[in-house]
Amino acid sequence: MKKINLPKLTSWLLITLGALALVSSVAFVSQILAFIGLGLTLWGTILLYITPEEYTKTAILDTTITTLLTTIEKIIQDGNYTGKAVYLPPKYLKDFESSKAYLTKEKTTPLPQPEQTQQQENPSILTNSNSILLTPPGADLVKLFEKTLGTSFTKVDLPFLENNLPKLLIEDLELTENTEIQTNNNKIQVKIENITYKNTSNQLKKLTTVTNLLGCPTSSAIACALAKATGKPIEIGKHQISNDGKTITIVYNIIEEQKTEAPQA
């Protein structure tokens, strides 16, 4: 009798449930079902990739990632949330270990106050029609980063990420062949070479809305990590893919929050 591969079975179950949720979200016009489907699909894909002794074929991984980002792009475009996207630090969230991105329709829309995002009954969607709070494509991948390093990024600082992320991506998870991180004041540049799903790079070039705002799963996961470690909002200032699809360069901006004036007595 053939031995059942439980991790692989679980992975495909998550992907199947995620696909069903995505189909249902279209049928019932439900953003909540869409977010649930995206999360399940992405996490199932990650589990497939890290299954011991048997790696997922790149073609399968590429197809799943493209489908995931295409769905997110449609949600953003249908809601016209194309103004700006900001990865929120833990103090904005009820669950400090989670990751959320705040998208707006206008670039001039200010960030919400932490108490506004913490008190939302629905953790995925803000009631303000000019903005939306959603789970970014790298939310589950950053949890894998933390599990592999054995720490929560809420307990570390930026130098820790600078010293540990390259080895994590290159050696521990084998997601890239080379990763470089350079910090200059409030700008952090990350250069990724020969990422695992490089065959998807040409497709990512077509998904300009989601990649420019939220990035690909790996660059999104790095943004989540930066928001946690710095304790400040993070914005993707540039997400550039080389012509040959082998190199991705991301520039992250650390946003300095405006201090609210205390009311006069």
N, C-alpha and C positions, 0 to 999 in steps of 0.2 A: 504493500500500500504506500502510495506516495505521501510523504510528510507534508502537512499543510504549512505553508509559509504565512504565519499569523501577521507579521508586520506588513507584508505585501497585501494580504487580504484586507487588513484594516485600511491601508492606503487607498485601495480601489473602492472600498465602501465609502470612504469620505469623499472621494472624487465623484462617485455616483450620486450620493446624497446632495453634494454641491451642485451637480448638473441639474438634478430634479428641482432644486430650489431656484436655480436661475431660470429654468423653463417656466416654473410656477410664477416667478416674479413678473415675467412678461405677460402671462395669461391674466394675472390678477392685478397688474400694474402696481406692484408693491416693491418699494425701495428696500424695505426691511428684509424681505425674502432675498432680494438681490445681494445685499451685504452678507447675509448668512451663507448664501451659495458661494460667493467669492471667497469667504474665509475657509469654508470646508474644502473647496477645490484647491486653493493654494496650499493648505496644510497637508492635504493628501499627496500633492505633488512633491512637497518637501520630504515627506516620509518615504516616498518611492525612491527619491534620489539618495537618501542616506541609508537605505536598507543594506545591512552588512552582506558582503560577498557577492552582491548582485546589484549593479547600478542600472538605473533606467536608461533605455536608449535615448540618446540626445533628441532624436526626432519627436519622441513622445513628450519629453520635457518641454521642447520648444513649442509644440502645438498647444500644450496646456497653458503655458505662460502667455502666448499670444491671445488665446481665447479669454483668459482672465483680464488682461489689460484692455482688450477690445470692449469687454462688457463695462469696465470702469469708465472708459472714454465715453461710451454712449450715455451712461448715467450723468456724467459731468456736462456733456454737451446738451442733453435733453433739458437739464435744469439750468443751463446757461451759467454754471459756476466756473467761469473762466477768468475771473479777476485775479486772484492770487490764492496760493495754497501755503499754509503754515503748519508745520509739525509742532504740536503743543507739548510742553514739558509736563512732568507729573503733577505740579501744583494746580493745573487746570482740570485734572481728572479725578473722579471719585476713586477709581482704581489706579493707584500710582504705577502699577506694573503694566498697565495697558498702553496702547499707542493710538492716538487719534490725529487726524489732519483736519484743519479748519479751512474750508474753501468758501470763497465769496464771489459775488457777481461783479463787484466793482473793486478796482485796485485801492480805492481810497477808504474802503470799509475798515474801520478800526478793529483790533482784536477784541473779543469779548472779555469781560472780567472773569477771573477764575470761578467765582461763585455762580456765574451764569452757566458755565459748562458742567460744573459739578452737580448742579441741582436738576439737570435734565432727567426726567423720568425715563425717556428713551435715550440710551447712550449713543445711538447712531445718528440721530437727526435733530438739529436745532429747530425751534419753532419759527425763528426768523426766516422769512422767505428769501432774504437776500444772502443767506449763508447756509452752509451745511457742514455738519460734523460727521466724518466717516472714518472707517477703519482703512488705513492705507495698505497698499499691496505688500509692504514689507513687514507688517505687524507680527505675523507668525514666524517669519524668518529671523527677526531680531530675538525672539524667544529662544530659537535654536542657538544663536550666537551666545546668549547668556548661559544657556545650559552647558554648552561646550566649554566655556571659560569658567564655569562654576561660580558665577556672581551675577547680581542684578546690576544693570548699568546705572540705576539710581544711586548706587553706593560707590561709584567710581567717578573719576574726573576726565577731562579732555586728554591730558598726557597719557592716561591709561589706555585710552582708545588708540592714540597715535602709536603706542608701543605694541599693542596686542592685536589690533584688527588685521594688519597685513599678514601676520603668521596664521591667524585664524582662517582667513579667506584662502590663503595659498596652501598651507600644509594641513591644517586640521580638517577643513571641510572640502578642500580642493575645488573651490568655486572659481578661482582665477589662477593664472600662472604668475601674475605679478600685480601687486597693489602698492601704490605710493600715496602717502598723505602729507600735505604741506599746509601749515597754518600761518596765516598772516592777519593779525589783529582779529577782526570779526568775520574773516573769510577762511573757509577750509576747502582746499582743493584735493579731490581724491581721483586718482588715475587708476583705472582697472584695465588690465591687458589679458586678452584671451579668456573671457568669461565662459563658463561651461555652456551656456545657451547662446553662444555667439552666432549660431545659425539663425537666431531670431532677430538679430540686430537690424537687418534690412526691413523686417516687418515693424520693428519699433520706430524706425524713422517715419513710418506712415502715421503712427499714433502720436502725433505731435502734441496734442492736448494733454493726455495723461502723462507722457514722459517729461514734458516741460514743467508740469505742475507737481507731479508726485514721483516721477522717476520710474525706473524698472524695479522689480522686486529687490534686487541687491542694493541699488542706490537708495531705495525707499527704506530698507532695513537700516542702512547706515544713518539716514536722517533720523529715524526713530531712536537709534543709539545716541546720536549727538544731542537730541532734545533731552533725553534722560540724564546724560552725563553732565551737560552744561547747565541744566535747569532753566534753559531759555528757549524761546520759540526758534525754530529753524525753518528757513525757506531755501528752496533749490533755486539758485540764481542762474545756473547754466547746466544743461544736460546735453552733452555733445557726443555723438557717435561718429567714429572715423569712417571714411569712405569704404574701407575694406571690412568694416564691422568688427574689427579685432580690439579696438580701444574705445573705452567709454571714459569721458572726463566730466566730472561733476564738481560744481562750485556751490558750496553751501554757505548761506549767510546767517550769521547769528544775529537775531533781532533784539535790539535793546528796547525793552518795554518802557512806555511813558508812565511816569509816576503820577498817580492820581492825587490831587491836592485834597488835604483834609478839610472838611467843612469848618467854616469859621463859627466860633461860639457866639 
